[in-house]
């Protein structure tokens, strides 16, 4: 399994959390089964990180979403953005471009046609602020 696949699993966990409102360690166990030790560590630590920093992550998404309130953004897109924003803000070992590219690929795979450009634009704004900040 690759880091991209681990990131996709993280997106699924974050989406499940957004829908159910609670952490699901059973799903985490299922998704991490068969992963390399590095990818499993990434999945677990990043899932913990997204949940620990969810308020700050949502604040950043809201600040960069321009004309959309958080409750108007598809939960799929919010989960994708949460993973990428977490990586941009808190994972110095992951280049910003990787986080943004993987997020836009997930949006293309799991969301609407317009979501790809929305996710890309929002993350470009977050990255610009992080670099200048």
KEVOTI-516620 format. One record per atom (N, C-alpha, C): residue number from 0; residue in one letter; atom name; z, x, y. Coordinates in Angstrom, 3 decimals. Atoms other than C-alpha are relative to their C-alpha. Example, Ala and Ser with C-alpha at 12.3 -4.5 7.8 and 13.67 -1.06 7.14 Angstrom:
KEVOTI-516620
  pos  code  site        c3        c1        c2
    0     A     N     0.000     0.890    -1.190
    0     A    CA     7.800    12.300    -4.500
    0     A     C     0.000     0.900     1.200
    1     S     N    -0.060    -0.820    -1.190
    1     S    CA     7.140    13.670    -1.060
    1     S     C     0.730    -0.770     1.090
end
This chain:
KEVOTI-516620
  pos  code  site        c3        c1        c2
    0     X     N     0.000     0.849    -1.175
    0     X    CA     0.000     0.000     0.000
    0     X     C     0.000     0.896     1.240
    1     X     N     0.127    -0.791    -1.222
    1     X    CA    -0.782     1.257     3.494
    1     X     C     0.976    -0.487     1.069
    2     X     N    -0.826     0.420    -1.132
    2     X    CA     1.139     1.126     6.753
    2     X     C    -0.550    -1.288     0.608
    3     X     N     0.592     1.239    -0.524
    3     X    CA    -1.330    -1.549     7.907
    3     X     C     0.450    -1.200    -0.827
    4     X     N    -0.461     1.088     0.871
    4     X    CA    -0.356    -3.671     4.899
    4     X     C     1.487    -0.273     0.227
    5     X     N    -1.426     0.178    -0.294
    5     X    CA     3.335    -3.074     5.634
    5     X     C     0.175    -0.738     1.327
    6     X     N    -0.049     0.675    -1.301
    6     X    CA     2.725    -4.161     9.246
    6     X     C    -0.386    -1.475    -0.157
    7     X     N     0.385     1.388     0.258
    7     X    CA     0.979    -7.303     7.989
    7     X     C     1.159    -0.753    -0.662
    8     X     N    -1.179     0.617     0.615
    8     X    CA     4.019    -8.020     5.797
    8     X     C     1.082    -0.253     1.046
    9     X     N    -0.969     0.183    -1.079
    9     X    CA     6.251    -7.518     8.844
    9     X     C    -0.380    -1.210     0.843
   10     X     N     0.466     1.170    -0.750
   10     X    CA     4.140   -10.021    10.780
   10     X     C     0.354    -1.286    -0.745
   11     X     N    -0.307     1.199     0.793
   11     X    CA     4.576   -12.541     7.941
   11     X     C     1.490    -0.328     0.040
   12     X     N    -1.447     0.216    -0.076
   12     X    CA     8.352   -12.059     7.967
   12     X     C     0.413    -0.532     1.371
   13     X     N    -0.339     0.434    -1.356
   13     X    CA     8.540   -12.455    11.745
   13     X     C    -0.498    -1.426     0.231
   14     X     N     0.510     1.375    -0.109
   14     X    CA     6.358   -15.572    11.572
   14     X     C     0.921    -0.963    -0.744
   15     X     N    -0.909     0.856     0.770
   15     X    CA     8.583   -17.020     8.849
   15     X     C     1.304    -0.214     0.765
   16     X     N    -1.218     0.122    -0.800
   16     X    CA    11.613   -16.299    11.023
   16     X     C    -0.223    -0.967     1.169
   17     X     N     0.303     0.873    -1.140
   17     X    CA     9.942   -18.038    13.990
   17     X     C    -0.056    -1.464    -0.424
   18     X     N     0.133     1.374     0.484
   18     X    CA     9.246   -21.134    11.894
   18     X     C     1.334    -0.537    -0.524
   19     X     N    -1.232     0.452     0.657
   19     X    CA    12.496   -21.311     9.917
   19     X     C     1.248     0.201     0.842
   20     X     N    -1.158    -0.266    -0.832
   20     X    CA    14.866   -19.860    12.487
   20     X     C     1.097     0.793    -0.680
   21     X     N    -0.993    -0.818     0.695
   21     X    CA    16.644   -17.671     9.970
   21     X     C    -0.677     1.110    -0.779
   22     X     N     0.473    -1.156     0.753
   22     X    CA    16.238   -14.346     8.245
   22     X     C    -0.094    -0.375    -1.480
   23     X     N     0.174     0.276     1.426
   23     X    CA    14.950   -14.471     4.668
   23     X     C    -0.114     1.316    -0.761
   24     X     N    -0.004    -1.265     0.730
   24     X    CA    15.951   -11.440     2.620
   24     X     C    -0.737    -0.096    -1.329
   25     X     N     0.764     0.157     1.235
   25     X    CA    14.330   -12.899    -0.497
   25     X     C    -1.474     0.307     0.253
   26     X     N     1.394    -0.284    -0.343
   26     X    CA    10.909   -12.862     1.169
   26     X     C    -0.171     1.477     0.326
   27     X     N     0.039    -1.431    -0.299
   27     X    CA    11.653    -9.379     2.493
   27     X     C    -0.070     0.810    -1.287
   28     X     N    -0.001    -0.695     1.290
   28     X    CA    12.391    -8.235    -1.057
   28     X     C    -1.344    -0.145    -0.706
   29     X     N     1.306     0.231     0.638
   29     X    CA     9.197    -9.820    -2.388
   29     X     C    -1.101     0.821     0.665
   30     X     N     1.062    -0.699    -0.722
   30     X    CA     7.020    -8.290     0.315
   30     X     C     0.121     1.513    -0.103
   31     X     N    -0.171    -1.453     0.081
   31     X    CA     8.529    -4.818     0.014
   31     X     C    -0.176     0.530    -1.420
   32     X     N     0.194    -0.411     1.392
   32     X    CA     8.121    -4.761    -3.777
   32     X     C    -1.360     0.682    -0.158
   33     X     N     1.243    -0.729     0.222
   33     X    CA     5.524    -2.157    -4.710
   33     X     C    -0.424     0.889     1.152
   34     X     N     0.318    -0.866    -1.139
   34     X    CA     5.529    -0.436    -1.318
   34     X     C     0.538     1.401    -0.254
   35     X     N    -0.555    -1.354     0.020
   35     X    CA     6.013     3.281    -0.936
   35     X     C     1.353    -0.026     0.708
   36     X     N    -1.314    -0.073    -0.648
   36     X    CA     9.461     4.357     0.206
   36     X     C    -0.143    -0.001     1.521
   37     X     N     0.220    -0.045    -1.452
   37     X    CA     8.123     5.126     3.703
   37     X     C    -0.378    -1.369     0.559
   38     X     N     0.430     1.312    -0.481
   38     X    CA     6.398     1.759     4.056
   38     X     C     1.120    -1.026    -0.113
   39     X     N    -1.134     0.904     0.166
   39     X    CA     9.436    -0.098     2.708
   39     X     C     1.041     0.237     1.094
   40     X     N    -0.948    -0.333    -1.069
   40     X    CA    11.676     1.735     5.191
   40     X     C    -0.513    -0.524     1.335
   41     X     N     0.601     0.535    -1.224
   41     X    CA     9.259     0.849     7.999
   41     X     C     0.203    -1.514     0.062
   42     X     N    -0.091     1.459     0.029
   42     X    CA     9.264    -2.819     6.930
   42     X     C     1.428    -0.461     0.285
   43     X     N    -1.392     0.427    -0.153
   43     X    CA    13.036    -3.161     6.657
   43     X     C     0.531     0.348     1.394
   44     X     N    -0.540    -0.404    -1.303
   44     X    CA    13.908    -1.174     9.791
   44     X     C    -0.694    -0.734     1.145
   45     X     N     0.717     0.709    -1.062
   45     X    CA    11.208    -2.860    11.871
   45     X     C     0.369    -1.479     0.032
   46     X     N    -0.444     1.401     0.054
   46     X    CA    12.207    -6.345    10.689
   46     X     C     1.375    -0.115     0.658
   47     X     N    -1.322    -0.014    -0.629
   47     X    CA    15.812    -5.557    11.600
   47     X     C    -0.126     0.212     1.508
   48     X     N     0.184    -0.301    -1.412
   48     X    CA    14.609    -4.146    14.923
   48     X     C    -0.563    -1.163     0.790
   49     X     N     0.580     1.161    -0.687
   49     X    CA    12.465    -7.138    15.851
   49     X     C     1.071    -1.071     0.197
   50     X     N    -1.031     1.033    -0.115
   50     X    CA    15.348    -9.503    15.126
   50     X     C     1.110     0.423     0.962
   51     X     N    -1.057    -0.488    -0.891
   51     X    CA    17.897    -7.327    16.949
   51     X     C    -0.425    -0.036     1.468
   52     X     N     0.504    -0.082    -1.375
   52     X    CA    15.684    -7.082    20.055
   52     X     C    -0.858    -1.204     0.381
   53     X     N     0.917     1.130    -0.210
   53     X    CA    14.024   -10.509    19.902
   53     X     C     0.052    -0.563     1.420
   54     X     N    -0.084     0.540    -1.361
   54     X    CA    15.335   -11.660    23.297
   54     X     C    -0.764     0.877     0.995
   55     X     N     0.723    -0.924    -0.881
   55     X    CA    14.017    -8.559    25.073
   55     X     C    -1.503    -0.050    -0.281
   56     X     N     1.416     0.073     0.377
   56     X    CA    10.727    -8.744    23.155
   56     X     C    -0.635    -1.255     0.587
   57     X     N     0.537     1.257    -0.538
   57     X    CA    10.234   -12.393    24.163
   57     X     C    -0.060     0.042     1.525
   58     X     N     0.033    -0.139    -1.457
   58     X    CA    11.113   -11.543    27.775
   58     X     C    -1.232     0.790     0.435
   59     X     N     1.171    -0.825    -0.318
   59     X    CA     8.409    -8.861    27.810
   59     X     C    -1.283    -0.801    -0.218
   60     X     N     1.186     0.825     0.262
   60     X    CA     5.856   -11.208    26.222
   60     X     C    -0.167    -1.038     1.104
   61     X     N     0.066     1.017    -1.057
   61     X    CA     6.708   -13.932    28.760
   61     X     C    -0.452     0.608     1.324
   62     X     N     0.354    -0.653    -1.262
   62     X    CA     6.391   -11.486    31.657
   62     X     C    -1.474     0.385     0.061
   63     X     N     1.393    -0.450     0.037
   63     X    CA     2.910   -10.433    30.538
   63     X     C    -0.983    -1.091    -0.437
   64     X     N     0.897     1.044     0.515
   64     X    CA     1.527   -13.757    29.334
   64     X     C    -0.702    -0.792     1.091
   65     X     N     0.680     0.578    -1.157
   65     X    CA     0.337   -14.722    32.805
   65     X     C     0.190    -1.508     0.091
   66     X     N    -0.022     1.444    -0.221
   66     X    CA    -0.429   -18.454    32.723
   66     X     C     0.577    -0.801    -1.162
   67     X     N    -0.492     0.712     1.176
   67     X    CA     1.197   -19.304    29.395
   67     X     C     1.507     0.154    -0.148
   68     X     N    -1.420    -0.033     0.346
   68     X    CA     4.829   -20.240    28.853
   68     X     C     0.105     0.303    -1.493
   69     X     N    -0.163    -0.367     1.411
   69     X    CA     6.205   -18.985    25.537
   69     X     C    -0.197    -1.189    -0.932
   70     X     N     0.129     1.161     0.885
   70     X    CA     6.320   -22.519    24.138
   70     X     C    -1.442    -0.497    -0.128
   71     X     N     1.418     0.359     0.108
   71     X    CA     2.552   -22.817    24.694
   71     X     C    -0.798     1.007    -0.818
   72     X     N     0.678    -1.029     0.796
   72     X    CA     1.704   -19.684    22.692
   72     X     C     0.206    -0.324    -1.474
   73     X     N    -0.093     0.263     1.436
   73     X    CA     0.921   -20.226    19.003
   73     X     C     1.041     0.906    -0.640
   74     X     N    -1.023    -0.789     0.691
   74     X    CA     3.752   -19.084    16.741
   74     X     C    -0.608     1.200    -0.725
   75     X     N     0.676    -1.126     0.649
   75     X    CA     1.267   -16.923    14.844
   75     X     C    -0.206     1.124     1.013
   76     X     N     0.230    -1.010    -1.035
   76     X    CA     0.338   -15.138    18.065
   76     X     C     1.311     0.626     0.471
   77     X     N    -1.299    -0.542    -0.399
   77     X    CA     3.990   -14.785    19.077
   77     X     C     0.530     0.992    -1.028
   78     X     N    -0.461    -0.915     1.053
   78     X    CA     4.802   -13.184    15.722
   78     X     C    -0.785     1.307     0.046
   79     X     N     0.836    -1.204    -0.111
   79     X    CA     1.879   -10.769    16.057
   79     X     C     0.425     0.820     1.211
   80     X     N    -0.408    -0.687    -1.223
   80     X    CA     2.883    -9.930    19.617
   80     X     C     1.396     0.606    -0.132
   81     X     N    -1.365    -0.516     0.171
   81     X    CA     6.549    -9.516    18.656
   81     X     C    -0.002     1.314    -0.762
   82     X     N     0.093    -1.238     0.781
   82     X    CA     5.655    -6.889    16.061
   82     X     C    -0.542     1.129     0.876
   83     X     N     0.622    -1.044    -0.821
   83     X    CA     3.400    -4.977    18.454
   83     X     C     0.894     0.421     1.164
   84     X     N    -0.872    -0.336    -1.130
   84     X    CA     5.763    -5.184    21.431
   84     X     C     1.219     0.778    -0.493
   85     X     N    -1.107    -0.774     0.577
   85     X    CA     8.636    -4.018    19.226
   85     X     C    -0.423     1.452    -0.216
   86     X     N     0.472    -1.365     0.252
   86     X    CA     6.584    -1.009    18.147
   86     X     C    -0.212     0.774     1.301
   87     X     N     0.268    -0.663    -1.279
   87     X    CA     5.526    -0.216    21.715
   87     X     C     1.302     0.397     0.700
   88     X     N    -1.250    -0.260    -0.711
   88     X    CA     9.055    -0.442    23.093
   88     X     C     0.974     0.897    -0.757
   89     X     N    -1.091    -0.612     0.763
   89     X    CA    11.133     0.956    20.249
   89     X     C    -0.415     0.988    -1.087
   90     X     N     0.429    -0.914     1.068
   90     X    CA     9.012     2.973    17.790
   90     X     C    -0.848     1.116     0.600
   91     X     N     0.708    -1.133    -0.596
   91     X    CA     8.100     6.301    19.358
   91     X     C    -0.910     0.709    -0.993
   92     X     N     0.814    -0.651     1.028
   92     X    CA     6.573     7.407    16.053
   92     X     C    -1.345    -0.685    -0.220
   93     X     N     1.247     0.746     0.168
   93     X    CA     3.745     4.858    16.353
   93     X     C    -0.759     0.001     1.327
   94     X     N     0.786     0.010    -1.243
   94     X    CA     0.982     5.385    18.947
   94     X     C    -0.264    -1.433     0.479
   95     X     N     0.246     1.321    -0.574
   95     X    CA     0.505     2.449    21.306
   95     X     C    -1.322    -0.582    -0.480
   96     X     N     1.331     0.481     0.381
   96     X    CA    -3.167     2.232    20.377
   96     X     C    -0.007    -0.551    -1.423
   97     X     N    -0.081     0.500     1.377
   97     X    CA    -2.312     1.772    16.697
   97     X     C     0.636    -1.385    -0.008
   98     X     N    -0.667     1.307    -0.073
   98     X    CA     0.088    -1.076    17.482
   98     X     C    -0.940    -1.068     0.549
   99     X     N     0.911     0.963    -0.621
   99     X    CA    -2.466    -2.784    19.725
   99     X     C    -1.184    -0.320    -0.906
  100     X     N     1.152     0.230     0.876
  100     X    CA    -5.405    -2.319    17.346
  100     X     C     0.374    -0.823    -1.225
  101     X     N    -0.437     0.756     1.179
  101     X    CA    -3.468    -3.569    14.321
  101     X     C     0.319    -1.447     0.374
  102     X     N    -0.322     1.358    -0.445
  102     X    CA    -2.226    -6.573    16.311
  102     X     C    -1.263    -0.823     0.228
  103     X     N     1.235     0.756    -0.227
  103     X    CA    -5.723    -7.560    17.394
  103     X     C    -0.703    -0.301    -1.322
  104     X     N     0.569     0.283     1.324
  104     X    CA    -6.900    -7.238    13.789
  104     X     C     0.733    -1.153    -0.674
  105     X     N    -0.763     1.114     0.569
  105     X    CA    -4.083    -9.536    12.651
  105     X     C    -0.356    -1.313     0.695
  106     X     N     0.390     1.206    -0.735
  106     X    CA    -5.000   -12.016    15.396
  106     X     C    -1.365    -0.486    -0.456
  107     X     N     1.320     0.380     0.493
  107     X    CA    -8.608   -11.963    14.234
  107     X     C     0.044    -0.601    -1.392
  108     X     N    -0.116     0.478     1.384
  108     X    CA    -7.523   -12.590    10.656
  108     X     C     0.776    -1.309    -0.108
  109     X     N    -0.921     1.116     0.197
  109     X    CA    -4.757   -15.175    11.125
  109     X     C     0.005    -1.054     1.098
  110     X     N    -0.126     0.941    -1.104
  110     X    CA    -5.275   -16.919    14.453
  110     X     C    -1.363    -0.496     0.469
  111     X     N     1.219     0.603    -0.529
  111     X    CA    -7.899   -18.538    16.649
  111     X     C    -0.943     1.061     0.560
  112     X     N     0.982    -0.915    -0.581
  112     X    CA   -11.039   -16.962    18.081
  112     X     C     0.464     0.548     1.352
  113     X     N    -0.459    -0.422    -1.323
  113     X    CA    -9.443   -16.821    21.540
  113     X     C     1.241     0.889    -0.072
  114     X     N    -1.244    -0.765     0.124
  114     X    CA    -6.246   -15.232    20.249
  114     X     C    -0.242     1.499     0.027
  115     X     N     0.324    -1.428     0.032
  115     X    CA    -7.912   -11.871    19.678
  115     X     C     0.033     0.583     1.408
  116     X     N     0.057    -0.534    -1.364
  116     X    CA    -8.637   -11.379    23.381
  116     X     C     1.326    -0.203     0.733
  117     X     N    -1.309     0.233    -0.615
  117     X    CA    -5.307   -12.918    24.463
  117     X     C     0.989     1.089    -0.417
  118     X     N    -0.903    -1.026     0.524
  118     X    CA    -3.335   -10.541    22.222
  118     X     C    -0.378     1.366     0.561
  119     X     N     0.471    -1.286    -0.503
  119     X    CA    -5.458    -7.577    23.273
  119     X     C     0.358     0.191     1.476
  120     X     N    -0.282    -0.090    -1.429
  120     X    CA    -5.077    -8.308    26.992
  120     X     C     1.484     0.114     0.303
  121     X     N    -1.435    -0.052    -0.227
  121     X    CA    -1.352    -8.928    26.837
  121     X     C     0.561     1.367    -0.386
  122     X     N    -0.499    -1.307     0.433
  122     X    CA    -0.711    -5.737    24.878
  122     X     C    -0.483     1.124     0.909
  123     X     N     0.487    -1.005    -0.953
  123     X    CA    -2.899    -3.715    27.258
  123     X     C     0.899     0.029     1.233
  124     X     N    -0.892     0.091    -1.150
  124     X    CA    -0.672    -4.941    30.086
  124     X     C     1.373     0.605    -0.311
  125     X     N    -1.295    -0.563     0.408
  125     X    CA     2.526    -4.054    28.186
  125     X     C    -0.088     1.525    -0.081
  126     X     N     0.181    -1.452     0.146
  126     X    CA     1.191    -0.583    27.360
  126     X     C    -0.125     0.666     1.369
  127     X     N     0.168    -0.559    -1.347
  127     X    CA     0.134     0.041    30.962
  127     X     C     1.354     0.097     0.704
  128     X     N    -1.323    -0.017    -0.627
  128     X    CA     3.603    -0.898    32.201
  128     X     C     0.902     1.054    -0.637
  129     X     N    -0.835    -0.987     0.709
  129     X    CA     5.294     1.257    29.541
  129     X     C    -0.390     1.425     0.410
  130     X     N     0.461    -1.338    -0.389
  130     X    CA     3.152     4.286    30.445
  130     X     C     0.365     0.327     1.441
  131     X     N    -0.274    -0.215    -1.422
  131     X    CA     3.750     3.822    34.176
  131     X     C     1.474    -0.157     0.351
  132     X     N    -1.364     0.386    -0.284
  132     X    CA     7.353     2.742    33.864
  132     X     C     1.027     1.015    -0.114
end
